[in-house]
Amino acid sequence: MDGIAEGLTQIKTRYNDIDWLSENTARIYETITSAASQEDTASEAYDTLLLVYPYVLTAGDVKKWGKMIHDVLNTAMKQYVRQNSQVTWNTLGATYMTSGASKSPETAIAKPVRRATRRQNPRAILDAYIGLLKLQVYRQTTQFSEELIKGALDLARQVNHPQLYARLYQALAYAYAFWGSYEKAIDQGQLAYSYWMRTGNHHEAGFSAYIIAVSHRFQNQTSEALRWLELTSHHFSKTDNAKQHALVAVETGSLYLMQGRWEAAEQWYQITLDEGKRANDRYTIALAQHSLGIAQTFQDKFTQAEANLGASLAYWQELNDPRQLAHLHHTLAYLEGKRRNFEAGLQHLNTADKIAALLPESDFKAFLAGKVAELRKALQIGTLPEMKF
């Protein structure tokens, strides 16, 4: 394999060819470990490892591959810990990362990696694998293929550990919801929820229910979204994590927004903002301001809306979050359209398009592109479509 980039490309092309993997163990090890140690290729190295490892275990030669798995996972852990000052764990992301008894997102990956390093067995490494998978999704670097999902589930079947199965289902549910594949998110979330309910784990049951509620809302299934949100609130009320109240509040506001009940939505988003300030959680504050700006735009409260959207824009820019930035510029375009500033609105849509181009291909990206195109067509002729955010 000539060069790291070429080597990673070849591995991602042939990762499900067991004979090729076996014949090229040494070169694959060198390529992935070299890529993992360099900042500009580390994320791609972790994505490649996520592809390769289920097939490695299928081949039944864990010992042969163990050193590479351990070295790369240790490199991943060290890099994330080193970058911790640059990573802002938002309420949802921290809930997602701290599956099980972990008290912080950093510990969620550090502990499994240490166990995987000490014990060369599939269960310990699957635990670390799930942690790395979640980090890659959280950092918006991994877009799952059906083959990757199949490989991960095959890996879980071989390990045959119910709690790790549930954690994998929950990780996949979050990933599917994040990328806009909501039916799959609901399916995986319900599998996870069933296990957490049986074991009485309210933290995990609440988070699984939350993912399901959000997914139903995005499919305009209001009654099911409300039912699962009530279950979310029930489970979270039995935990001691106060930050989870913000998740329930912002989702309640979004359900009211979907129903066109702007004032009620604004009230719940204000509760979210208050929760964010109480917890000093900047991400929750920015999300609440973003959401308040939407609800206020629908009520023609343009001055308040502009102030809230401007405040959240500053934070998304600081965080360099293309997903939120693209959505916010779409919102600003609608605000300008309501004020009859059609040219300013079109400029925001151009910005949204440029930012969205940075996102990996997904159902969410396609959905956003459709919304931008719909609003652009309307602004060009001096009208506004009926908008849903």
N, C-alpha and C positions, 0 to 999 in steps of 0.2 A: 504494500500500500504506500503510495507516494504522497506524503503530506498528510497532515491531520484532517483537513477538510475533505480531501478525497477519500481518506480512510473511513471517516464517519459516514459519508454518503454511501460507500459500498456496504458498510455494515447495515445501514438502514434499508438497503435494497435487498439484502440477503439474510436478514436476521432469522428467518424461519426455515432456513436450510440447515438442518442439523449436521449433515455431513460437512458442509462448508465451515460451519462454526467449529466443529471438532478439528478440522484440518488447519484452521487459522487461529487457534487459541492464542498463541504467543503474540501475533501481530495485532489481534483485536485488543488484547490486554494492553499492549503498548500504546495503541491509538487512543483508547478511551481514557486511560490513566494520564497520558500526556495532555489530552484535551481538557480533562477535568482540572488539571493544575494551572491552566491558563485562563485568565479572567474572561477573555473574549470568546472562548469556546467551551467554557465550563458548563453552561446551561445546555448546550447541544449534547455534550457528553452525557449528562444526566438523562436527557430524553432518550438517547441511544441506549443507555443501560436499561431503562424501563422497557424498551423493546426487546432487548436481548435476553434478559434474565429468565423470563418464563420458559423460553425455549431451552435455555441452559439446564434448568431443573428438569424439564421434560426428558432431556437426554440422559438424566440420571447420574451425572458426574459432577455433583456439587463440590466435592473436594478439589477437583481439577480447577474449577472456576472460582473457588472460594476467595483466594487472595485478591483477585481483581475486584470482586464485589466489595470486599471489606475495604480495600484501599480507596476505591472510588467513593463509597459511602462516607468514609472518614474524611476524605477531601471535601465532600459536599457539606458535611457537618461543620468543619473548620471554616469553610468559606461563608456559610450562613451566619455563624457566630461572629466572624470578623466583620461582616456587613451589617450586623444587628443595629448599629446606630443609624444606618440608612434605611432600614426597613420599618415601616409604620404598620403595626398589626392593628387592623380595625376590628371592631366588635365581632363582625361576622367571621372575618379571617381567623381571629384568635379562637373563636368557638370551634371552627372547622379544624384548626390545627391541634387543639388540646384534647384530642380524643382519648378516652380512658382517664387515668388518674393524673395526667400531666398538669402542672400548674402554670406552665408558660409555653408558647409556641416553640421556643428554642429547645426546651426540655423534651418536647414531643418528638423531635428527631434525634436529639443527642442520646437519650436513654436507649432507644432501639438500636442505634448504630453501635453503641458500646456493647450491648448484648450480642449483636451479630458478630462483632469482632472477637468476643470471647468464645462464642459457641458456633461452630461451623455446622449449623443445622437449618433446614428449610424454614422452620417456624420463626426463628429469630431473624432470619434474613427477610422473610415476608413482612414482618413487622417494620423493619427498616425500609423496605421497598415501598410500603404504603405511605410512610412518612415522607419519603422523597417524592413520590407521586403527588401527594397533597401540596408540597412546597412548590412543585413545578406548575401545578394548576393555579395556585394562589398568585404566583408571580407572572401569570399569563404567558407561559412559555410552552406549554404542552397542549396540543390538540389531539385528542384520541382518535385512532382509527379503530374500526371494528376488530381488526386482527389483534391490536394491542389489548383491547378489552378482553377478547377471548383468551389471550395468553395469560392475562392477570387472573382471570377466573379459573383457568386450568391450574395455575400455580396454587391458588387457594384450595382447590379440590385435593391436590396432592398433599398439602399441609394438613387439611382436614381438621381445622381448629375453629369452632363456631364463632368465638369472639372476633378472631381475625377476619373471618368471612363477613361478619356484620360491619366491621370497620372498613373493609374494602367496598362493600355495597354502599356505605354511607359516603365514602370518598368519591365513588363513581356518581352517586346521585348529585352531589355538589358540582362535580365537573360537568355533568350533562346539563344541569340547570344554568350554570355559568355560561355555557356555550349555546344555550337556547334550545336544547333538545329535551323539551319538558315532559313528554310522555315517558321517555326512558328515565328521566330523573325521578318521576313518580314511581315507576316500577322498582327501581333500585332502592329508593327511599323507603318504600313500604316493606321490602325485605329486611332492611336494617331496623326499621321501627318495630317490627314484629319481634326481633331478637331482644332489643333493648327493653321492650315492654315485659317480656317474659323474665328478664333478669332484674327488673326494677331499677334500671339506670335512667334516672329522670333527665340528667344533663344530655345524654346521647339521644334519648327518646324525643326530648324537646327539639333538639337540633334537626333530627330526621323529619319530625312533623313540620318544622319551619320550612325546610326545603320543599316538602310536598305542598304546603300551603302556597308558597311563592309560585311554584310550577303550575298549580291550578289557576292562580290569578292570571298568569300570563296566557293561559288558554281560555280566559273569560269564563271560567267555571266558578262563579261567585259562591254558590252554596257550599261546594266542596272546599274552596279556599277558606271560607269562614269556619267550617267544621275543623279543619286541620289547624287553623290558627288558634282556635279555642283549646285544642289539645296541646299546642305549643305553650300557650300561656299556663295551662294546668301543670305541665311538667316543669317549666322554668320556675314556677312559684314554689316548687319543692327543692330548689337549689339555692345556694348562697351567693350566686354570681349576679350582682345587681346590674351589670352591663347588659344582660340579656333582656332587660325591660325595654331597652331602646329598639331591639329587633322587633318585638311585638308591636311597639308604638308605630314605627315607620311602616310596617306591613299593614297595620290597621288603616293608617292614613292612605296608603296606596289603594286599598280596597274601596275606600270612600271616593278617592279620585276617579277610579275606574267607573264608579256609579254616577259620576257627575255631581257629587255632593261636595262642592269645593270648600265650603266653610268648615264642614266636619273634618275634611282632609287637612285643612290648614291647622285646625286645633290639635290633631294628633301629631302633625309634623312639629308643632311648637313643643309638644310634650317630648318628642324625640330630641329636639334641640336642648331642652332643659336637662334631659338625662345626659346628653353628651357633655354639657358644661359641668354638670355635677361630677361626672367621672373624669373630667379633663381629657376626653377622648376626641382629638381633633378630627379624626375621620368621621365619627358620628356627627360632630358639629357641621362639617362640610356637607355630609349627606343630607342632614336635616335642612340646611340652608338651600341646597339644590332643590329639594322637594318642596320646601315652602315657596320658592320662586315659581315653581310650576303652578301650584295651587293659587297663588296670588295673581299670576298672569291670567288665568281663566276668569278671575274676578275683576280684571282690569285695574288691579292695584299695582300700577306699573312702577311707581317709585320704590315701593317696598320690594317688589319682585326683582327689580334691577339691582338693588342693594344686596339682597340675599344671593342672587346668582353670581354677582361680581365677587362676593366673599368666597363662595365655593369654588369659583373659577381659579382664584389665586392659589387655593390649596391644591386643587387637582394639578395645576401647573407645577407647583413645588414638588408634588409627589410623582409627576410625570406619568399619570394614569391615562393612557389613550382611550380606554373604554369610557371613563367618566367624562373626559374632555370632549370627545365626539358627541356624546349625548347632550352635554351642557350647551355646546354651540348650536345644536339642533333646537334646544329649548329657547335660546336667545334669539334664534331666527324667527321662531313663532311669536315671541314677545314683540320683536320689531314689526312683524307683520300685523299684529293687532293694533300697533300704534301707527300703522300705515307707512312705516319706513321700509318699503319693500326692498330697496337697494341694499340697505344695511342688513336686512334679513338674508338676502342672497349671499352677501359676503360671509356671514356666519356659516351658511351652508357649505360654501367653498372650503372654509376652514375645517368643518366637520368631515367633509370628504377626505381631505388630506390626512387628517389624524386617523380616521377609520381605516385608511389604507395600511396603517402600521399593525392592525390587529390580525391575528391568524384567521384563516377561513373558518367560519362557523355559521350555524343557523342565526345566532345573534347578529353577526356582522351583516348577513343578508337581510335580516329584518330592519336593521338600522339604515342600510342603504336604501331599502324600499321607502322608509319614512322620509329620508332626506329627499329622495326623488319626488315623492308625492308633494312635499311642501314646496320644493323648488318650482314645480310646474304651476302650483297655485300662485306663488309670489310673482312669478313672471307675468301673470295676467291680472295682478292686483286683487287677488282673492285669498281666502284662507280655507283649508280643508277642515273637516271635523277631526280634531286631533285626540289621540290617546297616547299617553306616555307610559 
